[in-house]
């Protein structure tokens, strides 16, 4: 989609467009441990706040924000919808209520435009709707739906780069290691770098 966050720019743009929008908090240590267990178990969602239909909508939305590509899996495989459910379980009631109202508004907007809830429309329609929300989110006074989208992008980025997939497959973090030498990125002569995964010419 035209305005989806790319992998490499996601962290840099994290604060952009947020304005006065109320953002979801980071997970507590207990929440991070629970998220880690969800990824390791690869079990069906054990939802704390979201209903199954809400979870499905969030899963479609976060995958549209950070989709799978040729380098690494996307938000769906990273279980980012589960991360959002955990965030909501730890959020204050007012924050939780506002975010859930935004999710309802997203379905209502999709129903009005396309005659179907968000999780049941096609990828082109998803792109169209989210592109419109992206254009309006930097306004001094974003609409509730635009504010919801800002909040959800922020939570999606946090969740993705907290996940095993985001840390190791996307960022290629190897942990604290002693390097005999720093070789840099090897993308010379049109070849991809075997060390960092950078594509030649990108």
FIZA-409663 format. One line per field, with one value per residue (C-alpha): residue number from 1; x, y, z. Coordinates in steps of 0.25 Angstrom, whole numbers, padded with zeros to 4 digits. Example, Ala and Ser with C-alpha at 12.3 -4.5 7.8 and 13.67 -1.06 7.14 Angstrom:
<atoms>
pos	c(1 / 2)
x	c(0049 / 0055)
y	c(-0018 / -0004)
z	c(0031 / 0029)
</atoms>
This chain:
<atoms>
pos	c(1 / 2 / 3 / 4 / 5 / 6 / 7 / 8 / 9 / 10 / 11 / 12 / 13 / 14 / 15 / 16 / 17 / 18 / 19 / 20 / 21 / 22 / 23 / 24 / 25 / 26 / 27 / 28 / 29 / 30 / 31 / 32 / 33 / 34 / 35 / 36 / 37 / 38 / 39 / 40 / 41 / 42 / 43 / 44 / 45 / 46 / 47 / 48 / 49 / 50 / 51 / 52 / 53 / 54 / 55 / 56 / 57 / 58 / 59 / 60 / 61 / 62 / 63 / 64 / 65 / 66 / 67 / 68 / 69 / 70 / 71 / 72 / 73 / 74 / 75 / 76 / 77 / 78 / 79 / 80 / 81 / 82 / 83 / 84 / 85 / 86 / 87 / 88 / 89 / 90 / 91 / 92 / 93 / 94 / 95 / 96 / 97 / 98 / 99 / 100 / 101 / 102 / 103 / 104 / 105 / 106 / 107 / 108 / 109 / 110 / 111 / 112 / 113 / 114 / 115 / 116 / 117 / 118 / 119 / 120 / 121 / 122 / 123 / 124 / 125 / 126 / 127 / 128 / 129 / 130 / 131 / 132 / 133 / 134 / 135 / 136 / 137 / 138 / 139 / 140 / 141 / 142 / 143 / 144 / 145 / 146 / 147 / 148 / 149 / 150 / 151 / 152 / 153 / 154 / 155 / 156 / 157 / 158 / 159 / 160 / 161 / 162 / 163 / 164 / 165 / 166 / 167 / 168 / 169 / 170 / 171 / 172 / 173 / 174 / 175 / 176 / 177 / 178 / 179 / 180 / 181 / 182 / 183 / 184 / 185 / 186 / 187 / 188 / 189 / 190 / 191 / 192 / 193 / 194 / 195 / 196 / 197 / 198 / 199 / 200 / 201 / 202)
x	c(0000 / 0005 / 0006 / 0009 / 0022 / 0034 / 0043 / 0055 / 0047 / 0037 / 0046 / 0050 / 0036 / 0030 / 0028 / 0023 / 0008 / 0005 / 0003 / -0006 / -0012 / -0012 / -0003 / -0004 / 0007 / 0019 / 0017 / 0021 / 0032 / 0021 / 0014 / 0027 / 0029 / 0015 / 0017 / 0030 / 0022 / 0011 / 0021 / 0029 / 0016 / 0010 / -0003 / -0017 / -0019 / -0023 / -0030 / -0031 / -0039 / -0042 / -0053 / -0049 / -0055 / -0048 / -0035 / -0037 / -0039 / -0026 / -0019 / -0023 / -0019 / -0006 / -0002 / -0006 / 0003 / 0015 / 0013 / 0022 / 0033 / 0044 / 0053 / 0045 / 0031 / 0020 / 0013 / 0003 / 0014 / 0020 / 0007 / 0005 / -0010 / -0007 / 0003 / -0008 / -0018 / -0007 / -0005 / -0020 / -0021 / -0011 / -0016 / -0025 / -0040 / -0041 / -0030 / -0035 / -0049 / -0045 / -0036 / -0048 / -0057 / -0047 / -0047 / -0062 / -0061 / -0051 / -0061 / -0073 / -0064 / -0061 / -0076 / -0080 / -0070 / -0069 / -0081 / -0073 / -0065 / -0051 / -0046 / -0054 / -0050 / -0040 / -0025 / -0028 / -0039 / -0031 / -0020 / -0030 / -0036 / -0022 / -0016 / -0027 / -0025 / -0010 / -0013 / -0021 / -0014 / -0004 / -0015 / -0015 / -0028 / -0029 / -0042 / -0044 / -0042 / -0029 / -0024 / -0028 / -0019 / -0007 / -0008 / -0009 / 0003 / 0011 / 0006 / 0009 / 0023 / 0026 / 0020 / 0027 / 0041 / 0039 / 0036 / 0046 / 0043 / 0045 / 0058 / 0065 / 0059 / 0057 / 0067 / 0077 / 0081 / 0091 / 0093 / 0105 / 0117 / 0131 / 0136 / 0150 / 0148 / 0136 / 0135 / 0123 / 0113 / 0117 / 0108 / 0119 / 0118 / 0103 / 0103 / 0094 / 0102 / 0102 / 0105 / 0094 / 0084 / 0084 / 0080 / 0090 / 0086 / 0075)
y	c(0000 / 0014 / 0019 / 0006 / 0007 / 0001 / -0008 / 0001 / 0014 / 0008 / 0012 / 0025 / 0029 / 0024 / 0037 / 0044 / 0048 / 0044 / 0059 / 0059 / 0045 / 0036 / 0024 / 0010 / 0007 / -0002 / -0016 / -0019 / -0029 / -0039 / -0035 / -0037 / -0051 / -0055 / -0050 / -0058 / -0070 / -0068 / -0068 / -0080 / -0088 / -0085 / -0088 / -0082 / -0068 / -0068 / -0055 / -0046 / -0034 / -0035 / -0044 / -0054 / -0045 / -0033 / -0041 / -0045 / -0030 / -0026 / -0038 / -0033 / -0018 / -0021 / -0029 / -0018 / -0009 / -0018 / -0029 / -0041 / -0038 / -0045 / -0042 / -0047 / -0050 / -0040 / -0035 / -0047 / -0058 / -0049 / -0050 / -0035 / -0036 / -0044 / -0033 / -0023 / -0032 / -0032 / -0017 / -0015 / -0024 / -0015 / -0002 / 0008 / 0006 / 0019 / 0016 / 0002 / 0008 / 0018 / 0008 / -0002 / 0009 / 0012 / -0002 / -0002 / 0011 / 0004 / -0007 / 0004 / 0012 / -0001 / -0005 / 0008 / 0009 / -0005 / -0012 / -0022 / -0021 / -0018 / -0033 / -0037 / -0027 / -0029 / -0024 / -0013 / -0007 / -0009 / -0001 / 0010 / 0012 / 0012 / 0021 / 0031 / 0030 / 0032 / 0045 / 0051 / 0046 / 0058 / 0068 / 0077 / 0070 / 0056 / 0049 / 0038 / 0028 / 0035 / 0035 / 0020 / 0017 / 0025 / 0018 / 0004 / 0007 / 0010 / -0002 / -0011 / -0006 / -0008 / -0022 / -0026 / -0021 / -0028 / -0041 / -0052 / -0050 / -0035 / -0035 / -0047 / -0049 / -0034 / -0027 / -0039 / -0036 / -0047 / -0043 / -0038 / -0044 / -0041 / -0038 / -0041 / -0030 / -0021 / -0025 / -0015 / -0018 / -0026 / -0022 / -0019 / -0023 / -0025 / -0036 / -0037 / -0036 / -0050 / -0043 / -0033 / -0037 / -0024 / -0025 / -0020 / -0006 / -0004)
z	c(0000 / -0003 / 0011 / 0019 / 0027 / 0021 / 0029 / 0029 / 0032 / 0042 / 0055 / 0049 / 0047 / 0060 / 0066 / 0053 / 0052 / 0067 / 0071 / 0083 / 0080 / 0093 / 0090 / 0096 / 0107 / 0105 / 0111 / 0125 / 0128 / 0131 / 0118 / 0110 / 0116 / 0112 / 0098 / 0097 / 0102 / 0092 / 0080 / 0086 / 0088 / 0074 / 0080 / 0077 / 0083 / 0098 / 0097 / 0109 / 0104 / 0089 / 0084 / 0073 / 0062 / 0067 / 0068 / 0053 / 0049 / 0057 / 0050 / 0037 / 0040 / 0046 / 0034 / 0025 / 0033 / 0033 / 0023 / 0020 / 0009 / 0002 / 0015 / 0026 / 0031 / 0034 / 0047 / 0046 / 0047 / 0058 / 0066 / 0067 / 0069 / 0081 / 0086 / 0084 / 0092 / 0103 / 0103 / 0104 / 0116 / 0123 / 0118 / 0127 / 0124 / 0117 / 0108 / 0105 / 0103 / 0093 / 0085 / 0084 / 0079 / 0068 / 0064 / 0063 / 0055 / 0045 / 0043 / 0041 / 0031 / 0023 / 0023 / 0018 / 0007 / 0003 / 0008 / 0017 / 0030 / 0030 / 0031 / 0019 / 0009 / -0002 / -0001 / -0011 / -0002 / 0010 / 0004 / -0001 / 0013 / 0021 / 0010 / 0013 / 0028 / 0027 / 0019 / 0030 / 0042 / 0042 / 0044 / 0056 / 0060 / 0055 / 0054 / 0064 / 0053 / 0049 / 0063 / 0065 / 0053 / 0058 / 0071 / 0064 / 0056 / 0068 / 0075 / 0062 / 0061 / 0076 / 0075 / 0063 / 0068 / 0081 / 0074 / 0071 / 0056 / 0057 / 0065 / 0059 / 0045 / 0041 / 0050 / 0049 / 0064 / 0068 / 0083 / 0089 / 0082 / 0081 / 0067 / 0062 / 0052 / 0046 / 0032 / 0028 / 0018 / 0006 / -0005 / -0016 / -0030 / -0030 / -0020 / -0007 / 0006 / 0013 / 0027 / 0029 / 0018 / 0011 / -0004 / -0014 / -0020 / -0009)
</atoms>
